[in-house]
């Protein structure tokens, strides 16, 4: 029999906060200053509601402002994630405590 690694539920759960933010800095030309983008903040902090200001500071330090969250999802199983960007962000969040994903395309109102 091989070694079986059992992860504590709290260690494997990542909370995905989805929302929007406005670019406050020109970031290598990828994002235009003032454009709004969809964001996803992945965090292992189960007390994210109490620590929301710290999480927003983390995002602001990465060059974003006017941060709003609309939805929260708990993800326990990496296999339920739909794309490579989310999988790598999930792993980064487990390693570093949090990870930010920004949609490359700005939100436009038609």
C-alpha positions as CSV (number, residue, x, y, z in Angstrom):
1,X,0.0,0.0,0.0
2,X,1.2,3.5,-0.8
3,X,1.2,6.5,1.4
4,X,-2.1,8.2,1.7
5,X,-2.2,11.9,2.3
6,X,-5.3,13.2,4.0
7,X,-5.7,16.9,3.8
8,X,-7.6,18.8,6.5
9,X,-10.8,20.3,5.0
10,X,-9.8,23.8,6.0
11,X,-6.4,23.3,4.3
12,X,-7.9,22.3,1.0
13,X,-10.8,24.7,0.8
14,X,-10.3,27.8,-1.3
15,X,-12.9,30.6,-1.3
16,X,-13.4,32.3,-4.6
17,X,-14.7,35.8,-4.4
18,X,-15.9,37.1,-7.7
19,X,-16.4,40.7,-8.6
20,X,-15.1,43.7,-10.4
21,X,-12.2,46.2,-10.0
22,X,-11.0,49.2,-11.9
23,X,-7.4,49.5,-13.1
24,X,-5.5,52.1,-11.2
25,X,-2.1,51.6,-12.8
26,X,-0.8,50.9,-16.2
27,X,0.5,47.3,-16.0
28,X,2.9,46.5,-18.8
29,X,0.2,47.8,-21.3
30,X,-2.0,44.8,-20.6
31,X,-4.7,46.7,-18.7
32,X,-5.7,50.3,-19.6
33,X,-5.9,52.8,-16.7
34,X,-9.5,53.3,-15.7
35,X,-11.0,50.2,-17.4
36,X,-13.1,47.9,-15.3
37,X,-12.4,44.1,-15.3
38,X,-13.9,41.0,-13.8
39,X,-11.7,39.7,-11.0
40,X,-11.6,36.5,-8.9
41,X,-9.8,36.5,-5.6
42,X,-9.0,33.0,-4.4
43,X,-8.1,32.8,-0.7
44,X,-7.7,30.1,1.9
45,X,-8.8,32.5,4.6
46,X,-12.1,31.1,6.0
47,X,-12.6,34.4,7.9
48,X,-12.5,36.3,4.6
49,X,-15.6,38.3,5.6
50,X,-13.9,39.6,8.7
51,X,-10.6,40.2,6.8
52,X,-12.1,41.8,3.6
53,X,-10.2,45.0,4.1
54,X,-6.9,43.1,4.1
55,X,-7.9,41.3,1.0
56,X,-8.9,44.5,-0.7
57,X,-5.5,46.0,0.3
58,X,-3.8,43.0,-1.4
59,X,-5.7,43.7,-4.6
60,X,-5.0,47.5,-4.4
61,X,-1.3,46.8,-4.0
62,X,-1.5,44.9,-7.3
63,X,-2.9,48.0,-9.1
64,X,-6.6,47.9,-8.7
65,X,-9.3,50.1,-7.1
66,X,-13.1,50.4,-6.7
67,X,-13.2,46.7,-5.8
68,X,-16.6,45.1,-5.4
69,X,-17.4,41.5,-4.7
70,X,-20.7,39.9,-5.9
71,X,-20.4,36.2,-5.3
72,X,-18.4,33.7,-3.1
73,X,-17.9,30.1,-3.9
74,X,-16.2,27.4,-1.8
75,X,-14.0,25.1,-3.8
76,X,-12.8,21.9,-2.1
77,X,-11.9,19.9,-5.1
78,X,-9.4,21.2,-7.7
79,X,-10.9,18.8,-10.3
80,X,-14.2,20.9,-10.3
81,X,-12.3,23.9,-11.8
82,X,-13.0,24.5,-15.4
83,X,-9.8,26.0,-16.8
84,X,-6.0,26.1,-16.4
85,X,-6.0,29.7,-15.1
86,X,-8.2,28.8,-12.2
87,X,-6.3,25.6,-11.5
88,X,-3.0,27.5,-11.3
89,X,-4.6,30.3,-9.2
90,X,-6.1,27.7,-6.9
91,X,-2.6,26.1,-6.3
92,X,-1.1,29.6,-5.8
93,X,-3.7,30.4,-3.2
94,X,-3.1,27.2,-1.4
95,X,0.6,28.0,-1.4
96,X,0.5,31.7,-0.6
97,X,-2.8,32.2,1.1
98,X,-4.4,34.2,-1.8
99,X,-4.3,34.7,-5.5
100,X,-5.8,37.2,-7.9
101,X,-7.2,36.4,-11.3
102,X,-8.2,39.2,-13.7
103,X,-10.1,38.8,-16.9
104,X,-8.0,40.2,-19.8
105,X,-11.1,41.8,-21.4
106,X,-12.5,45.0,-19.9
107,X,-16.2,45.1,-19.1
108,X,-18.0,47.2,-21.7
109,X,-21.5,48.5,-21.5
110,X,-23.4,48.3,-24.8
